[in-house]
Amino acid sequence: MTLARHRLFLPALALALIGAATALSLSLRGASLPPALPAPNAAQRPVTRTDRLIWDYQEIVRREPQNVDAHAVLGAAYLQKARETADPAYYAKAGQVLDAALRLDGRHVDALVARGALALARHNFGEALALGEQARAISPDTARVYGVIADAQIELGMYEAAVETIQTMVDLRPDLGSYSRVAYARELYGDLGGAIEAMEQAVSAGGPAPENTEWTRVQLGNLHFARGDLAAAEAQYRRSLAMLPDYVYAQAGLARVRAAQGRTGEALALYRRAIERAPLPEFVIALGETLEAAGRRDEAAAQYELVRAMQRLFKAGGVDTDLELAQFEADHGADPQAALTMARAAYARRPGVKAADTLAWALHRAGAHAEARRYAEEALRLGTQDALMLYHAGMIARAQGDAAAARAYLGRALALNPHFSPLYAPAAREALAGLDKVTR
């Protein structure tokens, strides 16, 4: 499969999650659970395959402290556990065991790739790129190495280089990891149809653990949602829940569909169920915005305070959350200048289209509309079909008094996905109606 078929190009999924899937894949493809080890007692008994993997390989590392392969598997399993629980404490555990592996053998490719995936999860993209390049120099024919490199390149705004890297990866090994990155590339460059095709291939290829496959299926649902196809999105989320009941990413996806359908009570219940199992900031923000859209502002404000506490927890766990926090504060904070300071700093470290969009919105909220317009246009320079980014550009143009551009951007956002946000889709319709009224 070549990327040129659809002009290679990307989406807005979570790169750190793809990176963690790569790390798990590298270790689980050849990992078996050693049956000779004694089972834990009832109080310790693992409840998932990942738990069992962690317990078994903790024992191997304890008994064989020079076993580099076991260290790499254990580090990758900790990353998978972080995916499943949203607990950043597992990043520290992964870091300790992977650093130990690399002290034993600094050229161990699996350990380097897993360490790169950890850097991605912590949003340390420069470090991830360096680790990926180090692994490539050692083993240039190992496909998973290119996943770490491509993910880092994308977040650092190195899009042409990322396209070439992903093409190499898919040529070496067409599987869940490479197909999902093809989808990521196509979405970013505005080819949503091609992104859906590639993500379907990723789902069909399957992953080393059921959660990896279902996470990819949820991304397929998200792509359908991005095009405003609620029925297709719901079908994917429901199928994922049939495979993994109570899977939090599918629950959150279905919650977003329910909110778009006006079934607010069901949406709130689904978000809360997901948060109980995996308290991710993205879920709590979505819950807060759904509450705010329903007029329950005090309850929404409580959720937003919880987001800030979560971001502090992630930061304490070594995760750089400045870009995500800047976007959140630009949307919901009371200090536009503080949000702008964070956005500028994040853009300096991660000069990609997502950071440009965040900086544009923070500038707009701070009243610097002319500078905001420049970054909004930069954010859309690849042709990304993202309704929220188009909305931001439209509202910035409106604030500048450019009615024609505002009407075009807002119209495109609503045509692409009339349900893109419980808060901002209604705001886009209201702004567009106001612009039409002025011209009549």
C-alpha positions as CSV (number, residue, x, y, z in Angstrom):
1,M,0.0,0.0,0.0
2,T,1.5,3.3,-0.9
3,L,0.6,6.6,0.6
4,A,0.6,8.4,-2.7
5,R,-2.5,6.6,-3.6
6,H,-4.4,9.1,-1.6
7,R,-1.7,11.7,-1.6
8,L,-0.5,10.5,1.9
9,F,-1.9,12.3,4.8
10,L,-3.0,12.5,8.4
11,P,-5.6,12.7,11.4
12,A,-6.0,14.1,14.8
13,L,-5.7,11.0,17.0
14,A,-3.4,10.6,20.0
15,L,0.1,9.9,18.8
16,A,1.2,8.8,22.2
17,L,-1.4,6.0,22.1
18,I,-0.2,4.8,18.8
19,G,3.4,4.9,20.2
20,A,2.4,2.9,23.2
21,A,0.7,0.3,20.9
22,T,4.0,0.1,19.0
23,A,5.9,-0.5,22.2
24,L,3.5,-3.2,23.2
25,S,3.6,-4.8,19.8
26,L,7.4,-4.9,19.8
27,S,7.4,-6.9,23.0
28,L,4.3,-9.0,22.9
29,R,4.7,-10.5,19.4
30,G,7.4,-12.8,20.8
31,A,6.4,-12.8,24.4
32,S,4.8,-15.8,26.0
33,L,3.6,-16.0,29.6
34,P,5.9,-18.3,31.4
35,P,3.7,-21.1,32.9
36,A,6.4,-22.3,35.3
37,L,6.0,-19.2,37.5
38,P,3.7,-19.5,40.5
39,A,0.4,-17.7,40.3
40,P,-0.2,-14.7,42.6
41,N,-2.4,-15.1,45.6
42,A,-6.1,-14.1,45.4
43,A,-5.4,-10.6,46.8
44,Q,-2.8,-10.0,44.0
45,R,-4.5,-11.9,41.2
46,P,-4.3,-9.9,37.9
47,V,-7.6,-9.1,36.2
48,T,-6.3,-8.5,32.7
49,R,-3.7,-10.0,30.3
50,T,-1.6,-6.9,30.9
51,D,-1.7,-7.4,34.7
52,R,-0.5,-11.0,34.2
53,L,2.2,-9.9,31.8
54,I,3.5,-7.3,34.3
55,W,3.5,-9.8,37.2
56,D,5.2,-12.5,35.2
57,Y,7.9,-10.2,33.8
58,Q,8.5,-8.5,37.2
59,E,9.4,-12.0,38.4
60,I,11.7,-12.7,35.5
61,V,13.5,-9.4,36.0
62,R,13.8,-10.0,39.7
63,R,15.2,-13.5,39.0
64,E,17.3,-12.6,36.0
65,P,18.4,-8.9,36.4
66,Q,20.6,-9.1,33.4
67,N,17.8,-10.2,31.1
68,V,17.4,-7.2,28.7
69,D,14.5,-8.7,26.7
70,A,12.5,-9.1,29.9
71,H,13.1,-5.5,30.9
72,A,11.9,-4.4,27.4
73,V,8.7,-6.5,27.7
74,L,8.0,-5.2,31.2
75,G,8.5,-1.6,30.2
76,A,6.2,-2.0,27.2
77,A,3.6,-3.7,29.5
78,Y,3.7,-0.7,31.9
79,L,3.0,1.6,28.9
80,Q,0.0,-0.6,28.0
81,K,-1.2,-0.4,31.6
82,A,-0.9,3.4,31.4
83,R,-3.2,3.3,28.3
84,E,-5.7,1.2,30.1
85,T,-5.9,3.1,33.4
86,A,-4.9,6.7,32.5
87,D,-2.5,6.5,35.5
88,P,0.7,8.4,34.8
89,A,2.5,6.6,37.6
90,Y,3.0,3.8,35.1
91,Y,5.2,6.1,33.0
92,A,7.6,6.3,35.9
93,K,7.6,2.5,36.3
94,A,8.2,2.1,32.5
95,G,11.0,4.7,32.6
96,Q,12.8,2.9,35.4
97,V,12.8,-0.5,33.8
98,L,13.6,0.7,30.3
99,D,16.5,2.9,31.5
100,A,17.8,-0.2,33.3
101,A,17.5,-2.2,30.1
102,L,19.5,0.4,28.2
103,R,22.2,0.5,30.8
104,L,22.5,-3.2,30.2
105,D,22.5,-2.9,26.5
106,G,22.4,0.6,24.9
107,R,21.8,-0.9,21.5
108,H,18.8,-3.0,22.4
109,V,16.3,-2.0,19.7
110,D,13.1,-3.1,21.5
111,A,14.2,-1.1,24.6
112,L,15.0,1.9,22.5
113,V,11.6,1.8,20.7
114,A,9.7,1.3,24.0
115,R,11.7,4.2,25.5
116,G,10.8,6.3,22.5
117,A,7.2,5.4,23.0
118,L,7.4,6.6,26.6
119,A,8.9,9.9,25.4
120,L,6.0,10.2,23.0
121,A,3.5,9.5,25.8
122,R,5.2,12.2,27.9
123,H,5.1,14.6,24.9
124,N,8.9,14.8,24.9
125,F,9.0,14.7,21.1
126,G,12.6,15.8,20.6
127,E,13.8,13.0,22.8
128,A,11.5,10.5,21.1
129,L,12.9,11.5,17.7
130,A,16.5,11.0,18.9
131,L,15.7,7.6,20.3
132,G,13.9,6.5,17.1
133,E,16.9,7.7,15.0
134,Q,19.2,5.8,17.3
135,A,17.2,2.6,16.9
136,R,17.0,3.1,13.1
137,A,20.8,3.4,12.9
138,I,21.0,0.0,14.6
139,S,18.2,-1.8,12.8
140,P,17.0,0.1,9.7
141,D,14.8,-2.8,8.6
142,T,12.7,-2.9,11.8
143,A,9.3,-1.3,10.9
144,R,8.3,-0.3,14.5
145,V,11.3,2.0,14.7
146,Y,9.8,4.2,12.1
147,G,6.6,4.5,14.1
148,V,8.4,6.3,16.9
149,I,10.2,8.5,14.4
150,A,7.1,9.4,12.4
151,D,5.0,10.3,15.5
152,A,7.7,12.6,16.8
153,Q,8.2,14.2,13.4
154,I,4.4,14.9,13.2
155,E,4.3,16.6,16.6
156,L,7.4,18.6,15.7
157,G,5.8,19.9,12.5
158,M,8.1,17.9,10.2
159,Y,5.2,16.7,8.0
160,E,7.1,16.0,4.7
161,A,9.7,13.9,6.6
162,A,6.9,12.1,8.4
163,V,5.2,11.2,5.2
164,E,8.4,9.6,4.0
165,T,8.9,7.8,7.3
166,I,5.4,6.4,7.3
167,Q,5.8,5.2,3.7
168,T,8.9,3.3,4.7
169,M,7.1,1.8,7.7
170,V,4.2,0.6,5.6
171,D,6.5,-0.8,3.0
172,L,8.4,-2.8,5.6
173,R,5.4,-4.1,7.5
174,P,1.7,-3.3,6.6
175,D,0.0,-3.8,10.0
176,L,-2.1,-2.0,12.5
177,G,0.7,0.4,13.5
178,S,1.6,1.4,9.9
179,Y,-2.0,1.6,8.6
180,S,-3.1,3.7,11.5
181,R,-0.3,6.2,10.8
182,V,-1.3,6.3,7.1
183,A,-4.8,7.2,8.3
184,Y,-3.3,9.8,10.6
185,A,-1.4,11.3,7.7
186,R,-4.3,11.4,5.3
187,E,-6.6,13.0,7.8
188,L,-4.1,15.8,8.6
189,Y,-3.9,16.6,4.9
190,G,-7.7,16.6,4.5
191,D,-8.3,13.2,2.9
192,L,-10.9,11.9,5.3
193,G,-12.1,9.2,2.9
194,G,-8.6,7.9,2.5
195,A,-8.1,8.1,6.3
196,I,-11.2,5.9,6.9
197,E,-10.0,3.4,4.3
198,A,-6.6,3.1,6.0
199,M,-8.1,2.9,9.5
200,E,-10.4,0.1,8.3
201,Q,-7.2,-1.8,7.2
202,A,-5.6,-1.1,10.5
203,V,-8.6,-2.6,12.3
204,S,-8.6,-5.6,10.0
205,A,-4.9,-6.2,10.6
206,G,-5.5,-6.3,14.4
207,G,-3.0,-5.7,17.2
208,P,-1.0,-7.7,19.7
209,A,-3.7,-7.2,22.4
210,P,-7.5,-6.8,22.0
211,E,-7.3,-3.3,23.4
212,N,-5.0,-2.2,20.6
213,T,-7.5,-3.3,18.0
214,E,-10.4,-1.7,19.8
215,W,-8.6,1.6,20.3
216,T,-8.0,1.6,16.5
217,R,-11.7,0.8,15.9
218,V,-12.6,3.8,18.1
219,Q,-10.4,6.0,15.9
220,L,-12.3,4.8,12.9
221,G,-15.5,5.8,14.7
222,N,-13.9,9.2,15.4
223,L,-13.1,9.7,11.7
224,H,-16.8,9.0,10.8
225,F,-17.8,11.5,13.5
226,A,-15.4,14.1,12.0
227,R,-17.4,13.8,8.8
228,G,-20.7,14.2,10.7
229,D,-21.8,10.6,10.1
230,L,-23.3,9.8,13.5
231,A,-24.7,6.4,12.5
232,A,-21.4,5.1,11.2
233,A,-19.5,6.4,14.2
234,E,-22.0,4.8,16.6
235,A,-21.7,1.5,14.8
236,Q,-18.0,1.4,15.4
237,Y,-18.3,2.4,19.0
238,R,-20.9,-0.2,19.6
239,R,-18.9,-2.9,17.9
240,S,-15.9,-2.0,20.1
241,L,-18.1,-2.3,23.2
242,A,-19.3,-5.6,22.1
243,M,-15.7,-6.8,21.9
244,L,-14.6,-5.1,25.1
245,P,-17.5,-4.2,27.4
246,D,-16.9,-0.9,29.3
247,Y,-14.1,0.1,27.0
248,V,-13.7,3.7,28.0
249,Y,-12.7,5.2,24.6
250,A,-15.7,3.6,23.0
251,Q,-18.0,4.8,25.8
252,A,-16.7,8.4,25.4
253,G,-17.2,8.1,21.6
254,L,-20.8,6.9,22.1
255,A,-21.3,9.7,24.6
256,R,-20.3,12.3,22.0
257,V,-22.8,10.8,19.6
258,R,-25.5,10.9,22.2
259,A,-24.7,14.6,22.9
260,A,-24.9,15.3,19.2
261,Q,-28.3,13.6,19.1
262,G,-29.6,15.7,21.9
263,R,-29.7,12.7,24.3
264,T,-27.9,14.6,27.0
265,G,-28.8,12.4,29.9
266,E,-27.4,9.3,28.2
267,A,-24.3,11.3,27.1
268,L,-23.6,12.4,30.7
269,A,-24.0,8.9,32.1
270,L,-21.6,7.4,29.5
271,Y,-19.0,10.1,30.2
272,R,-19.2,9.5,33.9
273,R,-18.8,5.7,33.4
274,A,-15.7,6.2,31.3
275,I,-14.3,8.7,33.9
276,E,-14.8,6.2,36.7
277,R,-12.6,3.7,34.9
278,A,-10.1,6.0,33.3
279,P,-10.1,9.6,34.5
280,L,-8.6,11.2,31.4
281,P,-8.7,15.0,31.1
282,E,-10.3,14.7,27.6
283,F,-13.3,12.8,29.0
284,V,-13.7,15.3,31.9
285,I,-13.6,18.3,29.5
286,A,-16.2,16.6,27.3
287,L,-18.4,16.0,30.3
288,G,-18.0,19.6,31.4
289,E,-18.8,21.0,28.0
290,T,-21.9,18.8,27.7
291,L,-23.0,20.1,31.1
292,E,-22.3,23.7,30.1
293,A,-24.2,23.3,26.9
294,A,-27.2,22.0,29.0
295,G,-27.1,25.2,31.1
296,R,-25.6,23.4,34.2
297,R,-22.7,25.8,34.6
298,D,-21.9,25.2,38.2
299,E,-21.5,21.5,37.5
300,A,-19.4,22.2,34.5
301,A,-17.2,24.5,36.5
302,A,-16.5,21.7,39.0
303,Q,-15.4,19.4,36.1
304,Y,-13.1,22.1,34.7
305,E,-11.4,22.4,38.1
306,L,-11.0,18.7,38.1
307,V,-9.3,19.0,34.7
308,R,-6.7,21.4,36.2
309,A,-6.0,19.0,39.0
310,M,-5.6,16.1,36.5
311,Q,-3.2,18.2,34.4
312,R,-1.1,18.8,37.5
313,L,-1.0,15.1,38.2
314,F,0.2,14.4,34.6
315,K,2.8,17.1,34.9
316,A,4.1,15.5,38.1
317,G,4.3,12.3,36.2
318,G,6.7,13.8,33.7
319,V,4.1,14.6,31.0
320,D,4.3,17.9,29.1
321,T,0.7,19.1,29.1
322,D,1.3,22.8,28.2
323,L,-0.3,22.6,24.8
324,E,-3.4,20.8,26.0
325,L,-3.7,23.0,29.0
326,A,-3.3,26.2,26.9
327,Q,-6.2,25.0,24.7
328,F,-8.3,24.2,27.7
329,E,-7.5,27.6,29.4
330,A,-8.2,29.5,26.2
331,D,-11.6,27.8,26.1
332,H,-12.5,27.8,29.8
333,G,-10.0,29.9,31.8
334,A,-10.5,33.3,33.3
335,D,-7.0,34.6,32.4
336,P,-6.5,34.9,28.6
337,Q,-2.9,36.2,29.1
338,A,-1.9,33.1,31.0
339,A,-3.4,30.8,28.3
340,L,-1.5,32.9,25.7
341,T,1.8,32.5,27.6
342,M,1.4,28.7,27.7
343,A,0.4,28.6,24.0
344,R,3.4,30.5,22.9
345,A,5.7,28.3,24.9
346,A,4.1,25.1,23.6
347,Y,4.3,26.4,20.0
348,A,8.0,27.1,20.4
349,R,8.5,23.4,21.3
350,R,5.9,21.8,19.0
351,P,5.5,24.0,15.9
352,G,2.9,21.9,14.3
353,V,-0.6,22.7,13.1
354,K,-2.3,21.7,16.3
355,A,0.0,24.1,18.2
356,A,-0.7,26.8,15.7
357,D,-4.4,26.4,16.1
358,T,-4.1,26.6,19.9
359,L,-1.9,29.7,19.7
360,A,-4.4,31.3,17.2
361,W,-7.3,30.7,19.6
362,A,-5.4,31.9,22.7
363,L,-4.4,35.1,20.8
364,H,-8.0,35.6,19.8
365,R,-9.2,35.3,23.3
366,A,-6.5,37.8,24.4
367,G,-7.8,40.3,21.8
368,A,-4.8,40.0,19.4
369,H,-7.0,39.2,16.3
370,A,-4.5,40.1,13.6
371,E,-1.8,37.9,14.9
372,A,-4.4,35.2,15.6
373,R,-5.5,35.2,12.0
374,R,-1.9,34.5,10.8
375,Y,-1.6,31.4,13.1
376,A,-5.2,30.3,12.2
377,E,-4.1,30.3,8.5
378,E,-0.9,28.4,9.4
379,A,-3.0,25.8,11.3
380,L,-5.0,25.1,8.1
381,R,-2.1,25.2,5.7
382,L,-2.1,21.4,5.1
383,G,-5.8,21.4,4.2
384,T,-6.9,19.7,7.3
385,Q,-10.7,19.1,7.4
386,D,-11.3,19.7,11.1
387,A,-14.5,21.5,12.1
388,L,-13.1,23.0,15.3
389,M,-10.1,24.4,13.6
390,L,-12.4,25.9,10.9
391,Y,-14.6,27.3,13.6
392,H,-11.6,29.0,15.3
393,A,-10.6,30.5,11.9
394,G,-14.1,31.7,11.3
395,M,-14.5,33.4,14.7
396,I,-11.1,35.1,14.4
397,A,-12.0,36.4,10.9
398,R,-15.4,37.6,12.3
399,A,-13.6,39.5,15.1
400,Q,-11.4,41.2,12.5
401,G,-14.5,42.3,10.6
402,D,-13.8,40.0,7.6
403,A,-17.4,38.9,7.1
404,A,-16.7,37.0,3.9
405,A,-13.9,34.9,5.3
406,A,-15.8,34.3,8.5
407,R,-18.9,33.1,6.6
408,A,-16.7,30.8,4.5
409,Y,-14.9,29.2,7.5
410,L,-18.0,28.8,9.6
411,G,-20.0,27.4,6.7
412,R,-17.3,24.9,6.0
413,A,-17.2,23.8,9.7
414,L,-20.9,23.2,9.9
415,A,-21.1,21.5,6.5
416,L,-18.3,19.2,7.5
417,N,-19.8,18.3,10.9
418,P,-22.8,20.1,12.2
419,H,-22.4,18.4,15.6
420,F,-18.7,19.0,16.1
421,S,-19.0,20.5,19.6
422,P,-21.9,20.8,22.1
423,L,-20.7,24.4,22.8
424,Y,-19.2,25.6,19.6
425,A,-21.4,24.2,16.9
426,P,-24.4,26.2,18.3
427,A,-22.0,29.2,18.5
428,A,-21.0,28.8,14.9
429,R,-24.6,28.7,13.8
430,E,-25.4,31.8,15.8
431,A,-22.4,33.7,14.4
432,L,-23.2,32.6,10.8
433,A,-26.8,33.7,11.2
434,G,-25.7,37.1,12.5
435,L,-23.3,37.5,9.5
436,D,-26.1,36.6,7.1
437,K,-28.5,39.1,8.8
438,V,-25.9,41.9,8.4
439,T,-25.6,41.3,4.7
440,R,-29.3,41.2,4.0
